[in-house]
Amino acid sequence: MTFILLAIGLGAGILSGLFGIGGGIVIVPALIYLAKFPPLRAAGTSLAALVIPVAAAIGALSYYKAGQLDIKAALFIVVGMTIGAALGAQISLHVDASLLKKGFAVLMVVMAAKMWFS
């Protein structure tokens, strides 16, 4: 299990550095399908992994040095994410796990289609 979790972290880290993604798109599905976590446990674990921002900070530093980071925008996003994560966590605790999985799948398909066709 340790190897699987380290591999999930490595994959999420690489994709985060490449595309700015990680938690919801990579870690949560990987925890569900590779580590056999239930959806709520996967979401909670993913959020906990993001609490320690060292990994993301190192990647962000590279973008900052290249002049490709808007700190003001990032701070506004953090405020929204803080409020949104608290609300989303409370809502998810009252929604059936299978509905959460289906909703997440729909979100990923819609976002993929939007990016593909834009």
C-alpha positions in Angstrom: 0.0 0.0 0.0 2.9 2.4 0.8 4.2 2.0 -2.7 0.8 2.7 -4.2 0.4 5.8 -2.2 3.9 7.0 -3.1 3.2 6.3 -6.7 0.0 8.3 -6.5 1.8 11.2 -5.0 4.6 11.1 -7.6 2.1 11.0 -10.4 0.1 13.8 -9.0 3.2 15.8 -8.4 4.4 15.4 -12.0 1.0 16.3 -13.4 0.7 19.2 -11.0 4.0 20.6 -12.2 3.0 20.1 -15.8 -0.6 21.1 -15.8 -1.4 22.7 -12.4 -3.6 19.8 -11.4 -3.4 17.2 -8.7 -6.0 16.7 -5.9 -9.4 16.2 -7.4 -8.4 15.1 -10.9 -5.5 12.8 -10.0 -5.3 11.9 -6.4 -9.0 11.2 -5.7 -9.6 8.8 -8.6 -6.2 7.1 -7.9 -7.1 6.6 -4.3 -10.5 5.1 -5.2 -9.3 2.8 -8.0 -5.7 1.9 -7.0 -5.8 2.2 -3.2 -9.5 1.0 -2.9 -10.5 4.0 -0.8 -14.2 4.9 -0.6 -15.0 8.3 -2.3 -15.3 10.3 0.9 -12.1 8.9 2.4 -10.3 9.7 -0.9 -11.6 13.3 -0.9 -10.6 13.8 2.7 -7.2 12.3 2.2 -6.6 14.3 -0.9 -7.4 17.5 1.0 -5.2 16.5 3.8 -2.3 16.0 1.4 -2.8 19.5 0.1 -2.6 21.0 3.6 1.1 20.7 3.5 1.9 23.0 0.6 5.7 22.2 0.3 5.4 20.1 -2.8 3.2 22.7 -4.6 5.4 25.6 -3.3 8.5 24.0 -5.0 6.6 23.8 -8.3 5.2 27.2 -7.9 8.7 28.6 -7.3 9.8 27.4 -10.7 6.9 29.2 -12.3 7.6 32.3 -10.2 11.2 32.4 -11.3 10.0 32.2 -14.9 7.6 35.1 -14.4 4.6 32.9 -14.9 2.9 33.2 -11.5 0.3 35.8 -10.5 0.5 36.0 -6.7 -2.5 38.2 -6.3 -4.7 35.9 -8.3 -3.4 32.9 -6.3 -4.3 34.5 -3.0 -7.8 35.2 -4.2 -8.1 31.6 -5.3 -6.9 30.4 -1.9 -9.6 32.4 -0.1 -12.3 30.9 -2.4 -10.8 27.4 -2.0 -10.8 27.7 1.7 -14.5 28.6 1.9 -15.4 26.2 -1.0 -13.5 23.3 0.6 -15.3 23.7 3.9 -18.7 23.9 2.1 -18.0 21.1 -0.3 -16.9 18.8 2.5 -20.1 19.5 4.5 -22.2 18.9 1.5 -20.4 15.7 0.5 -21.1 14.1 3.9 -24.8 14.2 3.1 -24.7 12.9 -0.5 -24.6 9.2 -1.5 -21.1 8.0 -2.5 -22.3 6.6 -5.9 -23.8 10.0 -6.8 -20.6 11.7 -5.9 -18.6 9.4 -8.2 -21.0 9.9 -11.0 -21.1 13.7 -10.5 -17.3 13.8 -10.5 -17.2 11.7 -13.7 -19.6 14.1 -15.4 -17.5 17.1 -14.3 -14.4 15.5 -15.8 -16.1 14.7 -19.1 -17.6 18.1 -19.5 -14.3 19.8 -18.7 -12.4 17.5 -21.1 -14.9 18.2 -23.9 -14.7 21.9 -23.3 -10.9 21.9 -23.5 -10.9 19.6 -26.5 -13.3 21.7 -28.5 -12.2 25.2 -27.5 
